[in-house]
């Protein structure tokens, strides 16, 4: 229920961005902590008029560390960079969304398949231009109990019968599709990113 509530809240915000024709919107969840320079970095980025749909304010060493595939698209301010990740990190606790971004997101949410962070992470599926900022400008505050709840961490499948029998096969196919999709989208946008440098 918490995951669904979070997703529906995002849908409501995206509709408001479209309705009010907001050029940019900063969307933060209830358990976010922002970097002290977040405002300055984001204002500097907006001045560059760089095209985007969604920018995650998060990225970490787990997905940008040694041996991990990511591309620095441009420096924004100080040591903060706009990057394209090959990984699809979880978490939507800090997002910058452009005016055209919500329509693509709303189109992707006509059918709800999974949590909102997975929709946003699956850029290749919904054809929206998704970046991250590194080092992170936002992170989850672990001292604060999120309204989403801890039930989302229970990964045991709540299915029975034939569906449970086929679950491992479906999960394997899903992982293959995700692995291929994120690599495809990363290399598909290499020229676009190079032009932006």
C-alpha positions in Angstrom: 0.0 0.0 0.0 2.8 2.4 0.8 4.5 1.9 -2.6 1.1 2.4 -4.4 0.5 5.6 -2.4 3.9 6.9 -3.3 3.3 6.1 -7.0 -0.1 7.8 -7.0 1.5 10.9 -5.3 4.0 11.1 -8.1 1.3 10.8 -10.7 -0.6 13.7 -9.0 2.6 15.9 -9.1 3.3 15.1 -12.7 -0.2 16.1 -13.7 0.2 19.4 -11.8 3.5 20.1 -13.7 1.7 19.6 -17.0 -1.4 21.5 -16.0 0.5 24.5 -14.6 3.1 24.3 -17.4 6.1 24.4 -15.0 9.4 24.6 -16.9 11.2 22.7 -14.1 10.0 21.1 -10.9 11.9 19.7 -8.0 10.2 16.7 -6.5 11.3 15.4 -3.2 9.8 12.6 -1.0 9.2 12.7 2.7 12.4 11.2 3.9 14.9 13.2 1.7 18.0 15.1 2.8 19.3 17.6 0.3 23.0 18.6 -0.1 23.7 22.1 1.2 24.7 23.2 -2.3 21.7 21.6 -4.0 19.9 24.9 -4.8 23.0 26.5 -6.4 23.9 23.4 -8.4 20.4 23.0 -9.8 20.0 26.8 -10.6 23.3 26.6 -12.5 22.2 23.5 -14.4 18.9 25.1 -15.4 20.8 28.1 -16.8 22.6 25.8 -19.3 19.2 25.0 -21.0 20.3 21.3 -21.3 17.5 19.1 -22.6 16.3 16.4 -20.2 13.1 14.7 -19.0 14.2 13.5 -15.6 17.3 14.0 -13.5 17.8 11.9 -10.4 19.6 13.8 -7.7 21.1 10.6 -6.5 24.0 8.4 -7.5 26.5 6.7 -5.3 29.8 4.8 -5.4 27.9 1.5 -5.7 26.8 2.5 -9.2 29.6 4.9 -10.2 32.6 3.3 -8.5 35.7 1.7 -10.0 34.7 -0.6 -12.9 31.1 0.7 -13.1 29.9 2.1 -16.4 28.7 5.7 -16.4 29.3 8.7 -18.7 30.0 12.2 -17.5 27.9 14.4 -19.8 29.0 17.8 -18.4 30.2 19.6 -15.3 27.5 21.6 -13.6 29.1 23.4 -10.7 32.0 22.7 -8.4 32.5 19.0 -8.3 28.9 18.0 -9.4 28.5 16.5 -12.8 25.5 15.5 -15.0 26.0 11.8 -15.7 24.3 9.0 -17.6 24.3 5.8 -15.6 24.3 2.3 -17.1 22.8 1.2 -13.8 19.2 1.8 -12.9 19.3 2.9 -9.2 16.3 2.7 -7.0 14.9 5.7 -5.2 12.9 8.7 -6.3 13.4 10.8 -3.2 15.0 13.6 -5.2 14.1 14.4 -8.8 14.4 17.4 -11.2 11.7 17.1 -13.9 11.4 19.2 -17.0 8.1 20.4 -18.5 8.1 17.6 -21.2 9.2 14.9 -18.7 5.9 14.4 -17.0 4.0 13.6 -20.1 6.4 10.8 -20.9 6.2 9.6 -17.3 2.4 9.7 -17.4 2.4 7.7 -20.6 4.5 5.1 -18.9 2.1 4.9 -16.0 -1.0 4.2 -18.0 -0.5 0.6 -16.8 1.1 0.2 -13.4 3.6 -2.7 -13.5 6.0 -1.8 -10.7 7.1 0.9 -8.2 7.7 4.4 -9.5 11.5 4.2 -9.2 11.5 1.3 -11.6 9.4 3.2 -14.1 11.8 6.1 -14.0 14.8 3.7 -14.1 13.5 1.9 -17.2 14.2 4.8 -19.6 14.6 2.6 -22.7 11.1 1.2 -22.2 9.4 4.6 -22.1 11.9 6.6 -24.2 12.6 9.4 -21.8 16.0 11.2 -21.3 17.1 10.2 -17.8 20.3 11.5 -16.1 21.7 11.6 -12.6 23.9 14.0 -10.7 27.2 12.8 -9.2 28.1 13.2 -6.4 24.6 13.0 -5.1 22.6 16.1 -4.2 20.0 14.0 -2.3 19.9 11.0 -0.1 17.5 9.0 2.0 17.4 10.0 5.6 17.6 6.7 7.4 16.7 8.4 10.8 13.3 9.2 9.4 10.6 6.6 9.0 9.2 6.9 5.5 5.5 6.8 4.9 6.0 4.1 2.3 6.7 1.6 5.1 9.1 -1.4 5.4 6.8 -3.9 3.7 8.5 -3.1 0.4 11.7 -4.8 1.6 9.9 -8.2 1.8 11.0 -9.8 -1.4 9.3 -13.2 -0.9 6.8 -13.8 -3.7 3.2 -13.8 -2.5 1.9 -16.1 -5.2 0.7 -19.7 -5.3 0.1 -22.5 -7.7 1.3 -22.4 -11.3 2.3 -18.7 -11.0 4.7 -19.6 -8.2 6.2 -22.4 -10.3 6.9 -20.0 -13.2 8.1 -17.2 -11.0 11.8 -18.1 -11.3 11.6 -18.3 -15.1 9.8 -14.9 -15.3 12.2 -13.3 -12.9 15.2 -14.5 -14.9 13.6 -13.2 -18.2 12.9 -9.9 -16.5 16.5 -9.6 -15.3 17.8 -10.3 -18.9 15.5 -7.7 -20.3 16.6 -5.1 -17.8 20.3 -5.9 -18.4 19.9 -5.6 -22.2 17.6 -2.5 -21.9 19.9 -0.4 -19.8 23.0 -1.2 -21.9 21.0 -0.4 -25.1 19.8 2.9 -23.8 23.3 3.8 -22.4 25.0 3.3 -25.8 22.0 4.6 -27.9 22.5 8.0 -26.2 26.3 8.2 -26.6 26.2 10.6 -29.5 23.6 12.8 -27.8 25.7 13.0 -24.7 28.9 13.7 -26.7 27.2 16.7 -28.4 26.2 18.1 -25.0 29.8 18.2 -23.6 
